[in-house]
Amino acid sequence: MADGNARMILLVEDEVIIAMSTKAQLEQYGYAVVIATKGDQAIAAIENQPDIQLVLMDINLGADEDGTEIAAQILKDHDLPVLFLSAHTEPEVVERTEKITSYGYVVKNSSIAVLDASIKMAFKLFAAKRALTASEQRRRLLHDNAGVGIVYYSPDGRVISCNRRAAERFQGDPDDFTGRSIDEVLPPDHADALRRRIKTATRNDEAFVFEDQVQSPSGVMWLLNNAVRMTDATNAITGVQIVSQDITSLKNTEESLKTHQLELETQNAELLRQKIELEAMTAKYVTLYNTAPVSYFTLNESGVIVEANCMAEAQLAVDRGSLIHRPFSDFIQPEDQDRFYLYRRNLFLSPAEVACEHLQPQMCHLQIRRSDGAVFPAILKAALIQDHCGESVCRVVAVELINDHGLEHKGAGGV
């Protein structure tokens, strides 16, 4: 007996005794069976009993009823596996079943084991068909809604199919292009180029990638294409599938970047030229500074020596390495320390930019002591400037006087 989970079969058989016998045998194999002796009963059973999973259809139902026609009516509205039964094996009888989506043909005098095996095979084929249909639907959904254009061309350049994205590029629907030659869709030069691509693809075992410029109704666009040869089960070439991505924005960006690159290269060349000139001027300045016949010192606001030239080194009898970072006041006689302090303070009271505008040095008369103890009179001429970091520094020229008489005379107008 069939249990509650048994698969339900609709047995359509006009001979009641055969129907009851077949029903009993199938129930012993675990199936649930519903009997219909006429076509209209079979259609009504399908409509009223949604649990029916397979139709076991006798081809000759008597009273001029054809089982294949009843099966065709059922399959119009219901997706079910149909397995035909008949006592006849003539070719014309079998041919009638082949016109219907059926899952087999069983001769009536076959054993119940053969019938059971045929039913199980029908269920397997039906499940495989449904899985294939679902897979095809998913593939079609992905194909139609892909973010890239997909076109399937015949070897002679005719559109077999295309998806929505490819059609939208030419302001149409997929049906507008299916069956059309590329000569009807593209300008002659672009059509010729694409035909060469298709021909190349049919000769290659592997996919190849190429860029193409295409004239569309919305303007010129750049496409990155991947072309692959398509074959059937016999390995015969059926066409070429080309997947294309719109890279127009990328190309425009590349062109813009190239323009900017040229501008940057021009600017870089100008900066390099200015750098070379600046380095030459700096080298010239350093040479002039170091070889000047007078002593140059650069002091920060605290009076510390941050730069000194060769003449300053000789004047104070101290090598430059020892001069840098020493207070300039270390070389001034005690009685002139206050004079130097006031002199330096007054210099840094004025903004550096003002001092630079007027370039008017301020002078001070002092007694300077060398590192060997020798003392000599000198005039300091100083101006406030800004260094490369924007800090205010004082540039000092120390001029050694020849005699004390000159010092006293100059000192009358000093700080």
Helices and strands as residue ranges (DSSP letters): E 8-12, H 16-28, E 32-36, H 39-48, E 52-58, H 67-77, E 82-86, H 91-98, E 105-107, H 112-145, E 149-153, E 159-162, H 164-168, H 174-177, H 182-185, H 188-203, E 208-216, E 219-231, E 237-246, H 248-291, E 295-299, E 305-308, H 310-316, H 320-323, G 328-331, G 334-336, H 337-349, H 352-358, E 362-369, E 375-386, E 392-400, H 404-411
